[in-house]
Amino acid sequence: MEKNGVLFGGIIGAVLVLAVFTAYLTIEQPQTSFESNNFPTVTAIEEPKKYTGELSLIEIFEKSEPGVVRVNVIRDDGDTESGAVGSGFVFDKKGHIITNAHVVNEAKKVIVTFLDGRSYNAEIVGSDEYTDIAVIEVGADLSSLHPMLLGDSSNLKVGEQIAAIGNPFGLSGSMTSGIVSQIGRLLPSGSGYSIPDVIQTDAAINPGNSGGPLLNLRGEVVGINTAIQSTTGEFTGVGFAVPSQTVAKIVPTLIELGEYKHPWIGISGRDIDPDLAKALGLTDAVGFLIITVVDDSPASKAGLIGSDKTIEVEGGELLVGGDIIISVDGIEVRKIDDILIHLQRVKAVGDEMNLEILRDGRVSQITIVLEERP
């Protein structure tokens, strides 16, 4: 089952609203319908070894394949049942499997199949649609559980070679390779909020790859494959993965509590572009203009101000007069992405965040206490 949506650079809630930056662009979450189960039979699987140097693609596949699983989902569509297949990977020896939230959401039944062909019914332990991460649990024999090592996605560089393993079109245990084509992307999700800090790759990701691992050349998981950019529903050269840094932050809480509470600011607005910068008399087109402050939000309680007047720029109207955020915790804000990535990487509900703002031509400091996203 696939979810389609128009990719736009917009975010509402922790945050914010951006203008559409791409037209006729579809995000496909690559999950696919059932095909026959053709799984290789193995007599023994050795524990994956930790490597410090780079591996060949062959070594990466042999090292990682035992930890990648097939996730079959059955959903109740009223009078009928529908099936879909995605991917996942082993997180620990307790039987926890990581996959995408969109793979298992609204599932009536979840079945996990390992490399050796053994299948187990799985329970959904926790799910977070705002990062598209879910944890499921199986009562598998320890011999089937081969946890995969999480790497540090913050060390990824554009141009770095990576590999993806999963079940595209139901073809179990398939591997593709490519490079990291960009980092720090915003990926719209079905929740109304965008997933920040997403990895972009040209490794082929197709329906059925959802929830599978994206690996670096040390065989470490640096992301969860979650979506593709496509106008046809099939891979066209751009795929997206939720970074392992987000996985490491979210998954332990999902295992413990079943959910993750995201921090929230409570503003909407737009990035400063050249026309807006000129109209406001700014030297550089950087920063984020606050247009709306949500009542009773952390931003409102901290005294942030939204736009209160309209000006005409090249025949169009622009709302201005609101605070312009120019840095958060000492990190320069060029656009909204910088705020969202900082929130995702290092902030939690209850934390303070220091904002440097430009108001009426003067720079000032404001401290916000982050609250749970409503």
N, C-alpha and C positions, 0 to 999 in steps of 0.2 A: 504494500500500500504506500503510495507516494503522497506527499503534501506539496502543494504548489503555492507560491506566493510571489508577488512582485518585489524584486530587490530594490530597496531604496535606502538612502542613507539616513533613515529616520529612527528616532528612539523616543519613547514616551515613558516616563516613570522614573527609574533611578534617575528620571532624567528627561530626555530632551527630544526636540523635534528638529530634524534636519530636512533640507529640501531634497527632492528626488534627484539622484545623480546619474541614474542609469534607466533608460527606457526599454520596454519590451524584454526585460530580463527576468528569468524564472529561476528560483531556487528549488532544486529537487532534493528531497531527503531520500537517499538511495536505499530503499527497502523494496523488496520484490515479492512476487507471488510464489507459492509453493512449486517446487519441482521435485522430481524423484530423489530419494536419498541414496546417493552413491558415494560412500565414504571408504577411504583406503583402510585396509586392515593392517595393523602393526602388531608385532609380537612383544615389543618392549619399547618403552620411551624413557630415555635418560633425562635426568634433571638438566635444565638449561644452565649453562655456565656463564659467569659474569666475565666479560671481556673489557680490557682497558683500551685496546687499539681498535682500528677500523676493521670490519669484516667484509668479505665479499658478499654479494647478494645471495649466492648459494648458501653461505654460512649463516647469513641472517635468517633465511627461510628455514633451514634445518634447526636452528636454535629456537626460533619463535613459533613454528607451526604447532607444537604440542600445546601451547597456551592459548591458541585461537579457537573459538567455538562457533558453532552455528546456532542461531536463535530462531526457532520456529514459534510463531504466534498465531493463536486462534482467537478471533473476535466474533462477538454475537451481533449480527446486523439486523436483529429483529426476527424475521421469519427464517433467515438463513445464517450460516456461519461462513466467515471468510478467513483465509489463511495468508500469512505473509512470512517472509524470512529476512533476517538481518544477521549481524555478526556481533561478536563480543570477545572479551579476553579475560583470562583468570587473573584475579587481583590478589588472592591469598589462599592459604591452605584450609581456610574455614569454608570454602565453597562459594565465596563471593565472586560474581562475574560482573564486569563493567560493560555496559552497552549504551545505546542512545535512549533517551526518554521516549522519543517518538516511535521507537521500535516496539516498546512494550506497553505504551499507554492504552488504556481501555481494553487490555487483553483479558480474555476469559481464561486462557490457558497459555503457559509459556513452557516450551520444551527446549532443553539445551543438549546438543550433541557434540561429543568430543572427537578428537582425531581418530581414536580407536573404534569409533562407531557406537559407543555406549551413549544412551540417551537418558535424561533425567527430567522429571517435572521440576520447574523452578518457581520460587516465590519472589514477588517483587518486594525488596527490602526498603527501597527508597527511590524517589524520583524527583528530579528538578528540571522542569520544563524551561526555566530561564537560562540554563546552560546546556540543555539537551543531554543531561547525564542521568543514567539510572543504574542502580545496583540490584541484581537479582541473586538468589542463593540456591544452590543445589546440594543435595545430600550425596555427592559423588564420592566414590572410593578415592582415597588419598593418592593412589597410583595414577589417577586421571588428572589430578590437579597440579598444573605446572605454572605457578605464578610468573607473570611477566614483569620485568623491571621497568619502573618509571624513570624516564630521563628528565632533564631540566629543559623545558621548551624555551625558557628565556634566553638560552644560549644559542638558539637557532639563528642562522644567517641566511639571507636571500642568496640562492644559488647552491645551498647545501643539498647534497643528495639524500633522498629518503625513500622508503618503501612502504607499501600498504598491503596488508593481508586481510582477506575476508571472503565473502561468499557472493560475488557479483552474479546476478541472474540465477542464484541458487547453485552456482558452481563452487562447491566447497573447497576451501584451502587454496584459493587463487592469490597470486602475488603480482603486483605491479610496482614499477619504480619511476622516479622522476626527481624533481628538485623542489625545494621551497621557493615558490615564486613571489611570495610577499608575506609579511607578518603584520599583526595588529589590525586585522580587518574587523569591521562590524558586520555581523550576520543576523538579519531579521529572523525571528522565530515566530511560531504560531501564537506565542503568549502575548504579543503586543510589545514586548521588550526585545531589544537586540542583544545578541551574545557578543561581548567585546573580546578583543585580543585573539581573534581566530587566525589560524594558520591557513594560508592559501598555497595550494600545490598543483603541479601539472601531472602528478601520478594519476593514472586512470582510476577513477572511482565511479562505480555504477550502482544501480538498484541492487540491494543485497549487501553492499559494503558497509552500510550504516552500523556503527557501533564497533567496527573493527579497529585494530591499532594502526597508527602511523608510526614508523620506526626510523631511528637514525642509524648511522652505519656502525654503531656499537650494539645494535639490536635492542636498544632501549625504546620504550613507548614514549613518544613525544607528543602524541595527539590521538583523539578519537575521530575517525572519519565520520562526517555527519551530513554533508550536503554537497551538491554540485550546482554550478551555474550552467543553465541550459535553456534553450528555447524549444527543445525537442523531447526532453525527458531523459536523454542519454548524455553521457560524458562528452564535453566539447573542449576540454583542455584546462578547465578550472574546477578544482575541488576544494573543500573546506574541512578543517579538522579543529575540534575544540582542544586547546593546548593542555599538555600534561600538568602544567602549573595550576590550571583550574581544576583538573581532576584531583590532584593532591590536596587541594584546599576543600573541595566539595565532598568527595567520596567518604572520608571518615565520618563526617557529620550525617550523611545519608545512612550509613551503616548503624550509627548510634541512635539517631532520632527519626530517620525516615524522611526528613525534609531539610532544606537549607534556607535560612532566613537571609535575604539579601538586603544590604544597606540602601537607603533611599535619600535623595536630596529634595526632590519635589519642585523642579523647575522645568520649563520648556523654553526653547529659544532657537537661535541659529548661529552658525559660524560666521565670523567676520570675513566678508569677501571684499575684493577691491572697491566695488561700488559703495558698499556700506562704510568701509574705512574712509573713503573720500568724503562721503556725506557727513560723517561724524568727526572729520578732521583728524583722523588717526594717521600716524606715520606708517605703520605696518598693518597688513591685513591678517592679523592673528588675534586669537581670543574667542570667547563665546559670549554673545549678547543674550541676556536673560529677557525674555518677552513676557512670560507668565510665571508667577510664583503661586504654587498651590496653597490654599488656606490650611493652616494648622500643620504644615509640613516643616521639616527641619530648616529649610531655607527661609520660610516665613518667620519661624521662631528666632532665627539668627538675624533677621532684619534685612534680608536681601530684597531688592526692589526690581520689579518688572517694568516693561516699557509702558509709557503713559502718553505718547504722542505719535503722530504719523507725519512722515515727510514724503515728498515725491522725488523719486530718482528715476530718470530716463523713462518717464511716462507711467511708472508703477509706484505703488505706495509701500513704504517700509515703516514698520513700527520701531521706534527708537526711544531712548530715554531711560532704558533699564541699565542695571549694573552689567559691566563687562568683566568676565572672569579671565584673568591673565595668568594665574598660576594656582596650583593646588599643592600644599605641603612643599613648596619650593620648586615644584616641577612646572616648567612653562606649559601653558595651554595654548596650542596652536589651533585646535579644533576640539569638538566634543569628544572625539575618540580618546584624547589624552585623559580626560576626566573619567570616562567609563573604564578604561584600562586600569587606571590607578585604583578606582573603587574595587574592581574585580580582583586585582592582584594582592592588595595589602590591607584593604579595609573590611571591617565587620560592623554589625549592628552594635551601637554603643560607643564606637570610636569617635574621636574628634577629627575634623579635617579643617585645615587652615586655608582659607581662600584669600588670594590677593585680587582685589577688584579695582576697576576704574569707574569712578562715579563723579559725574560733573567735572571731568578733567583732572580729578585728584585721585591718587592711589591710596587705598586703605586696606586694612587687614580685618577679616571677619572669620570667626571660628564657628563651625557647625558641628552639632552633635548628631551623628547619623542614626536614623531610626529604621525599623523594619519596613520594607516595601509593602504598601497596602495591597 
